[in-house]
Amino acid sequence: MKKILLTMLLLQNLALLASSEQAIEADKKACIEGKIDSCYKVGNILTRGEYAQDQENKALGMEFIRKACKYGKAEACDTLGDLYYKEKNYHASRPYLTTACNRGVKTACEAVGTIFRDGHETKQDDVQSRIFYEKACVLKSPDACINVAFMYRGAFGVEKSRSQEKHFYKKACEFKSDAGCTMFRKMDNKDKGIEEPSLWTKFKGLF
């Protein structure tokens, strides 16, 4: 009986796989015929999960997503930026992520903030980093709010401001960050801020 059940499960999996392959081929054909949603759909499939483990599949999926982006599907452009970022191709990712951030995509704002903060394939720029982290904070990213607070605390790309530091810790707390709440509560007038730039380097890996 056990062998029969295993055989049935195997046959079901094979049937699902065949069905999936047929759907992918149908979307590829539809994409070639100019259906941009199909380009994005098949691109997403080929750049994720088991398919993405095959570099040829992943590269092909990227091409489909690029085509969808080229012909005006904003979501495809966002995905393209995210994929480039995850591959650490920061130069290619930044234009897409910047556009996505300007449209209100929180994770894109965070990513661009980190690119400038750490100088990933660009000149390190605390001012630009803060600008993008602030945008992400407005979009309710607690980690971005904490980053901005820390920049005001240590005068990284901005004048030191205790009031601004406290404001951004409070925002992080409002967005359900335990760390933000703790930092907000611990603040007092005797705390003069961070004097050593090396502490900024240590902090970067925390958020």
Phi and psi in degrees as GROMACS dihedral restraints (atoms count N, CA, C in turn):
[ dihedral_restraints ]
;  ai    aj    ak    al  type     phi  dphi    fc
    3     4     5     6     1   -62.3    20    10
    4     5     6     7     1   -41.7    20    10
    6     7     8     9     1   -64.2    20    10
    7     8     9    10     1   -36.8    20    10
    9    10    11    12     1   -65.0    20    10
   10    11    12    13     1   -43.1    20    10
   12    13    14    15     1   -64.0    20    10
   13    14    15    16     1   -42.5    20    10
   15    16    17    18     1   -62.7    20    10
   16    17    18    19     1   -40.0    20    10
   18    19    20    21     1   -64.4    20    10
   19    20    21    22     1   -41.5    20    10
   21    22    23    24     1   -64.5    20    10
   22    23    24    25     1   -41.7    20    10
   24    25    26    27     1   -63.8    20    10
   25    26    27    28     1   -40.9    20    10
   27    28    29    30     1   -62.1    20    10
   28    29    30    31     1   -44.0    20    10
   30    31    32    33     1   -64.7    20    10
   31    32    33    34     1   -38.4    20    10
   33    34    35    36     1   -64.2    20    10
   34    35    36    37     1   -42.3    20    10
   36    37    38    39     1   -64.7    20    10
   37    38    39    40     1   -39.9    20    10
   39    40    41    42     1   -64.7    20    10
   40    41    42    43     1   -39.5    20    10
   42    43    44    45     1   -65.0    20    10
   43    44    45    46     1   -41.7    20    10
   45    46    47    48     1   -64.3    20    10
   46    47    48    49     1   -40.5    20    10
   48    49    50    51     1   -63.2    20    10
   49    50    51    52     1   -44.4    20    10
   51    52    53    54     1   -62.8    20    10
   52    53    54    55     1   -41.7    20    10
   54    55    56    57     1   -63.3    20    10
   55    56    57    58     1   -40.8    20    10
   57    58    59    60     1   -63.9    20    10
   58    59    60    61     1   -43.6    20    10
   60    61    62    63     1   -62.9    20    10
   61    62    63    64     1   -39.3    20    10
   63    64    65    66     1   -63.9    20    10
   64    65    66    67     1   -40.8    20    10
   66    67    68    69     1   -64.8    20    10
   67    68    69    70     1   -40.7    20    10
   69    70    71    72     1   -62.4    20    10
   70    71    72    73     1   -45.4    20    10
   72    73    74    75     1   -63.5    20    10
   73    74    75    76     1   -36.7    20    10
   75    76    77    78     1   -66.1    20    10
   76    77    78    79     1   -39.9    20    10
   78    79    80    81     1   -70.1    20    10
   79    80    81    82     1   -36.5    20    10
   81    82    83    84     1   -60.2    20    10
   82    83    84    85     1   -45.4    20    10
   84    85    86    87     1   -63.7    20    10
   85    86    87    88     1   -43.4    20    10
   87    88    89    90     1   -63.6    20    10
   88    89    90    91     1   -37.0    20    10
   90    91    92    93     1   -63.4    20    10
   91    92    93    94     1   -45.4    20    10
   93    94    95    96     1   -60.2    20    10
   94    95    96    97     1   -31.7    20    10
   96    97    98    99     1   -81.2    20    10
   97    98    99   100     1    -0.5    20    10
   99   100   101   102     1   102.8    20    10
  100   101   102   103     1     9.6    20    10
  102   103   104   105     1   -88.6    20    10
  103   104   105   106     1   100.1    20    10
  105   106   107   108     1   -65.1    20    10
  106   107   108   109     1   -36.1    20    10
  108   109   110   111     1   -59.5    20    10
  109   110   111   112     1   -35.7    20    10
  111   112   113   114     1   -68.5    20    10
  112   113   114   115     1   -36.5    20    10
  114   115   116   117     1   -59.1    20    10
  115   116   117   118     1   -46.7    20    10
  117   118   119   120     1   -67.3    20    10
  118   119   120   121     1   -40.7    20    10
  120   121   122   123     1   -61.7    20    10
  121   122   123   124     1   -50.3    20    10
  123   124   125   126     1   -69.9    20    10
  124   125   126   127     1   -33.1    20    10
  126   127   128   129     1   -62.6    20    10
  127   128   129   130     1   -41.6    20    10
  129   130   131   132     1   -63.0    20    10
  130   131   132   133     1   -41.0    20    10
  132   133   134   135     1   -63.6    20    10
  133   134   135   136     1   -45.1    20    10
  135   136   137   138     1   -76.4    20    10
  136   137   138   139     1   -14.8    20    10
  138   139   140   141     1  -104.7    20    10
  139   140   141   142     1    12.3    20    10
  141   142   143   144     1  -135.0    20    10
  142   143   144   145     1   160.4    20    10
  144   145   146   147     1    59.9    20    10
  145   146   147   148     1  -144.3    20    10
  147   148   149   150     1   -64.5    20    10
  148   149   150   151     1   -33.8    20    10
  150   151   152   153     1   -61.7    20    10
  151   152   153   154     1   -38.7    20    10
  153   154   155   156     1   -68.8    20    10
  154   155   156   157     1   -15.4    20    10
  156   157   158   159     1   -70.6    20    10
  157   158   159   160     1   -20.2    20    10
  159   160   161   162     1   -94.2    20    10
  160   161   162   163     1   115.3    20    10
  162   163   164   165     1   -61.3    20    10
  163   164   165   166     1   -32.7    20    10
  165   166   167   168     1   -66.4    20    10
  166   167   168   169     1   -43.7    20    10
  168   169   170   171     1   -61.7    20    10
  169   170   171   172     1   -44.3    20    10
  171   172   173   174     1   -64.5    20    10
  172   173   174   175     1   -42.8    20    10
  174   175   176   177     1   -63.2    20    10
  175   176   177   178     1   -40.0    20    10
  177   178   179   180     1   -65.4    20    10
  178   179   180   181     1   -41.3    20    10
  180   181   182   183     1   -60.9    20    10
  181   182   183   184     1   -39.7    20    10
  183   184   185   186     1   -61.6    20    10
  184   185   186   187     1   -38.9    20    10
  186   187   188   189     1   -63.4    20    10
  187   188   189   190     1   -41.6    20    10
  189   190   191   192     1   -64.6    20    10
  190   191   192   193     1   -40.8    20    10
  192   193   194   195     1   -67.1    20    10
  193   194   195   196     1   -40.1    20    10
  195   196   197   198     1   -60.3    20    10
  196   197   198   199     1   -39.0    20    10
  198   199   200   201     1   -64.9    20    10
  199   200   201   202     1   -43.8    20    10
  201   202   203   204     1   -62.5    20    10
  202   203   204   205     1   -39.8    20    10
  204   205   206   207     1   -64.8    20    10
  205   206   207   208     1   -46.3    20    10
  207   208   209   210     1   -57.1    20    10
  208   209   210   211     1   -35.6    20    10
  210   211   212   213     1   -97.5    20    10
  211   212   213   214     1    21.6    20    10
  213   214   215   216     1   101.8    20    10
  214   215   216   217     1     6.6    20    10
  216   217   218   219     1   -86.9    20    10
  217   218   219   220     1   103.0    20    10
  219   220   221   222     1   -59.0    20    10
  220   221   222   223     1   -38.6    20    10
  222   223   224   225     1   -60.7    20    10
  223   224   225   226     1   -34.7    20    10
  225   226   227   228     1   -67.4    20    10
  226   227   228   229     1   -38.9    20    10
  228   229   230   231     1   -63.7    20    10
  229   230   231   232     1   -40.6    20    10
  231   232   233   234     1   -61.2    20    10
  232   233   234   235     1   -45.2    20    10
  234   235   236   237     1   -64.0    20    10
  235   236   237   238     1   -39.3    20    10
  237   238   239   240     1   -61.6    20    10
  238   239   240   241     1   -44.8    20    10
  240   241   242   243     1   -61.6    20    10
  241   242   243   244     1   -41.8    20    10
  243   244   245   246     1   -64.9    20    10
  244   245   246   247     1   -41.7    20    10
  246   247   248   249     1   -65.1    20    10
  247   248   249   250     1   -44.0    20    10
  249   250   251   252     1   -60.5    20    10
  250   251   252   253     1   -42.1    20    10
  252   253   254   255     1   -62.2    20    10
  253   254   255   256     1   -45.3    20    10
  255   256   257   258     1   -64.5    20    10
  256   257   258   259     1   -29.0    20    10
  258   259   260   261     1   -84.2    20    10
  259   260   261   262     1     1.9    20    10
  261   262   263   264     1    64.6    20    10
  262   263   264   265     1    26.4    20    10
  264   265   266   267     1   -94.4    20    10
  265   266   267   268     1    73.9    20    10
  267   268   269   270     1   -68.0    20    10
  268   269   270   271     1   -35.1    20    10
  270   271   272   273     1   -61.7    20    10
  271   272   273   274     1   -42.3    20    10
  273   274   275   276     1   -73.9    20    10
  274   275   276   277     1   -32.6    20    10
  276   277   278   279     1   -75.8    20    10
  277   278   279   280     1   -31.9    20    10
  279   280   281   282     1   -59.9    20    10
  280   281   282   283     1   -44.9    20    10
  282   283   284   285     1   -60.6    20    10
  283   284   285   286     1   -41.7    20    10
  285   286   287   288     1   -67.0    20    10
  286   287   288   289     1   -42.7    20    10
  288   289   290   291     1   -66.3    20    10
  289   290   291   292     1   -37.7    20    10
  291   292   293   294     1   -63.5    20    10
  292   293   294   295     1   -43.9    20    10
  294   295   296   297     1   -62.7    20    10
  295   296   297   298     1   -42.8    20    10
  297   298   299   300     1   -63.8    20    10
  298   299   300   301     1   -41.1    20    10
  300   301   302   303     1   -60.8    20    10
  301   302   303   304     1   -43.8    20    10
  303   304   305   306     1   -64.2    20    10
  304   305   306   307     1   -19.7    20    10
  306   307   308   309     1   -94.5    20    10
  307   308   309   310     1     2.1    20    10
  309   310   311   312     1    97.2    20    10
  310   311   312   313     1    21.4    20    10
  312   313   314   315     1   -87.8    20    10
  313   314   315   316     1   108.2    20    10
  315   316   317   318     1   -56.8    20    10
  316   317   318   319     1   -48.9    20    10
  318   319   320   321     1   -63.7    20    10
  319   320   321   322     1   -30.8    20    10
  321   322   323   324     1   -67.7    20    10
  322   323   324   325     1   -41.8    20    10
  324   325   326   327     1   -61.3    20    10
  325   326   327   328     1   -43.3    20    10
  327   328   329   330     1   -59.9    20    10
  328   329   330   331     1   -44.9    20    10
  330   331   332   333     1   -63.5    20    10
  331   332   333   334     1   -44.2    20    10
  333   334   335   336     1   -65.7    20    10
  334   335   336   337     1   -38.2    20    10
  336   337   338   339     1   -58.1    20    10
  337   338   339   340     1   -41.5    20    10
  339   340   341   342     1   -70.2    20    10
  340   341   342   343     1   -38.1    20    10
  342   343   344   345     1   -58.2    20    10
  343   344   345   346     1   -46.2    20    10
  345   346   347   348     1   -73.2    20    10
  346   347   348   349     1   -36.7    20    10
  348   349   350   351     1   -61.6    20    10
  349   350   351   352     1   -43.1    20    10
  351   352   353   354     1   -97.2    20    10
  352   353   354   355     1    -2.8    20    10
  354   355   356   357     1    65.3    20    10
  355   356   357   358     1    43.6    20    10
  357   358   359   360     1   -77.5    20    10
  358   359   360   361     1   105.1    20    10
  360   361   362   363     1    55.4    20    10
  361   362   363   364     1    30.3    20    10
  363   364   365   366     1  -159.3    20    10
  364   365   366   367     1   169.1    20    10
  366   367   368   369     1   -69.0    20    10
  367   368   369   370     1   132.7    20    10
  369   370   371   372     1   -61.8    20    10
  370   371   372   373     1   131.4    20    10
  372   373   374   375     1  -146.9    20    10
  373   374   375   376     1   100.2    20    10
  375   376   377   378     1   -65.7    20    10
  376   377   378   379     1   -31.5    20    10
  378   379   380   381     1   -65.4    20    10
  379   380   381   382     1   -50.6    20    10
  381   382   383   384     1   -64.2    20    10
  382   383   384   385     1   -37.9    20    10
  384   385   386   387     1   -58.6    20    10
  385   386   387   388     1   -47.5    20    10
  387   388   389   390     1   -62.2    20    10
  388   389   390   391     1   -40.6    20    10
  390   391   392   393     1   -57.3    20    10
  391   392   393   394     1   -45.9    20    10
  393   394   395   396     1   -74.9    20    10
  394   395   396   397     1   -35.4    20    10
  396   397   398   399     1   -65.1    20    10
  397   398   399   400     1   -36.8    20    10
  399   400   401   402     1   -64.2    20    10
  400   401   402   403     1   -39.6    20    10
  402   403   404   405     1   -61.2    20    10
  403   404   405   406     1   -42.4    20    10
  405   406   407   408     1   -66.0    20    10
  406   407   408   409     1   -35.6    20    10
  408   409   410   411     1   -64.2    20    10
  409   410   411   412     1   -43.4    20    10
  411   412   413   414     1   -58.9    20    10
  412   413   414   415     1   -31.4    20    10
  414   415   416   417     1   -87.1    20    10
  415   416   417   418     1    14.0    20    10
  417   418   419   420     1    75.6    20    10
  418   419   420   421     1    38.8    20    10
  420   421   422   423     1   -95.6    20    10
  421   422   423   424     1   109.0    20    10
  423   424   425   426     1   -63.3    20    10
  424   425   426   427     1   -38.5    20    10
  426   427   428   429     1   -62.7    20    10
  427   428   429   430     1   -39.4    20    10
  429   430   431   432     1   -65.4    20    10
  430   431   432   433     1   -39.7    20    10
  432   433   434   435     1   -61.1    20    10
  433   434   435   436     1   -41.7    20    10
  435   436   437   438     1   -65.2    20    10
  436   437   438   439     1   -40.0    20    10
  438   439   440   441     1   -58.7    20    10
  439   440   441   442     1   -44.8    20    10
  441   442   443   444     1   -65.3    20    10
  442   443   444   445     1   -42.9    20    10
  444   445   446   447     1   -57.0    20    10
  445   446   447   448     1   -44.3    20    10
  447   448   449   450     1   -65.1    20    10
  448   449   450   451     1   -34.9    20    10
  450   451   452   453     1   -66.9    20    10
  451   452   453   454     1   -39.4    20    10
  453   454   455   456     1   -68.9    20    10
  454   455   456   457     1   -33.1    20    10
  456   457   458   459     1   -65.5    20    10
  457   458   459   460     1   -42.6    20    10
  459   460   461   462     1  -101.3    20    10
  460   461   462   463     1     3.9    20    10
  462   463   464   465     1    59.3    20    10
  463   464   465   466     1    47.2    20    10
  465   466   467   468     1   -94.3    20    10
  466   467   468   469     1    99.6    20    10
  468   469   470   471     1    76.4    20    10
  469   470   471   472     1    13.6    20    10
  471   472   473   474     1  -162.0    20    10
  472   473   474   475     1   158.1    20    10
  474   475   476   477     1   -69.8    20    10
  475   476   477   478     1   141.0    20    10
  477   478   479   480     1   -60.9    20    10
  478   479   480   481     1   134.0    20    10
  480   481   482   483     1  -147.2    20    10
  481   482   483   484     1   113.4    20    10
  483   484   485   486     1   -66.7    20    10
  484   485   486   487     1   -37.5    20    10
  486   487   488   489     1   -67.7    20    10
  487   488   489   490     1   -40.9    20    10
  489   490   491   492     1   -69.0    20    10
  490   491   492   493     1   -39.4    20    10
  492   493   494   495     1   -57.6    20    10
  493   494   495   496     1   -48.6    20    10
  495   496   497   498     1   -63.6    20    10
  496   497   498   499     1   -39.3    20    10
  498   499   500   501     1   -58.2    20    10
  499   500   501   502     1   -44.8    20    10
  501   502   503   504     1   -76.7    20    10
  502   503   504   505     1   -30.4    20    10
  504   505   506   507     1   -63.7    20    10
  505   506   507   508     1   -39.7    20    10
  507   508   509   510     1   -63.4    20    10
  508   509   510   511     1   -41.7    20    10
  510   511   512   513     1   -61.0    20    10
  511   512   513   514     1   -43.5    20    10
  513   514   515   516     1   -60.8    20    10
  514   515   516   517     1   -40.2    20    10
  516   517   518   519     1   -63.2    20    10
  517   518   519   520     1   -42.3    20    10
  519   520   521   522     1   -61.8    20    10
  520   521   522   523     1   -27.6    20    10
  522   523   524   525     1   -94.1    20    10
  523   524   525   526     1    24.1    20    10
  525   526   527   528     1    72.8    20    10
  526   527   528   529     1    30.9    20    10
  528   529   530   531     1   -95.3    20    10
  529   530   531   532     1   117.5    20    10
  531   532   533   534     1   -62.2    20    10
  532   533   534   535     1   -40.3    20    10
  534   535   536   537     1   -62.4    20    10
  535   536   537   538     1   -42.6    20    10
  537   538   539   540     1   -62.0    20    10
  538   539   540   541     1   -42.1    20    10
  540   541   542   543     1   -64.5    20    10
  541   542   543   544     1   -43.0    20    10
  543   544   545   546     1   -62.6    20    10
  544   545   546   547     1   -45.8    20    10
  546   547   548   549     1   -64.8    20    10
  547   548   549   550     1   -38.5    20    10
  549   550   551   552     1   -64.0    20    10
  550   551   552   553     1   -43.5    20    10
  552   553   554   555     1   -67.9    20    10
  553   554   555   556     1   -32.6    20    10
  555   556   557   558     1   -78.3    20    10
  556   557   558   559     1   -15.3    20    10
  558   559   560   561     1   -66.5    20    10
  559   560   561   562     1   139.7    20    10
  561   562   563   564     1  -151.6    20    10
  562   563   564   565     1   170.1    20    10
  564   565   566   567     1   -68.5    20    10
  565   566   567   568     1   -17.8    20    10
  567   568   569   570     1   -79.6    20    10
  568   569   570   571     1   -17.1    20    10
  570   571   572   573     1   -75.7    20    10
  571   572   573   574     1   116.1    20    10
  573   574   575   576     1   -91.5    20    10
  574   575   576   577     1    -0.5    20    10
  576   577   578   579     1    96.1    20    10
  577   578   579   580     1  -173.8    20    10
  579   580   581   582     1   -95.9    20    10
  580   581   582   583     1   123.4    20    10
  582   583   584   585     1   -97.4    20    10
  583   584   585   586     1   -22.2    20    10
  585   586   587   588     1   -98.8    20    10
  586   587   588   589     1   118.1    20    10
  588   589   590   591     1   -57.2    20    10
  589   590   591   592     1   -27.3    20    10
  591   592   593   594     1   -61.6    20    10
  592   593   594   595     1   -26.1    20    10
  594   595   596   597     1   -68.4    20    10
  595   596   597   598     1   -29.0    20    10
  597   598   599   600     1   -63.3    20    10
  598   599   600   601     1   -41.1    20    10
  600   601   602   603     1   -62.7    20    10
  601   602   603   604     1   -42.4    20    10
  603   604   605   606     1   -65.7    20    10
  604   605   606   607     1   -35.2    20    10
  606   607   608   609     1   -71.4    20    10
  607   608   609   610     1   -29.6    20    10
  609   610   611   612     1   -56.1    20    10
  610   611   612   613     1   -33.9    20    10
  612   613   614   615     1   -80.9    20    10
  613   614   615   616     1    -4.3    20    10
  615   616   617   618     1   -82.7    20    10
  616   617   618   619     1   -29.6    20    10
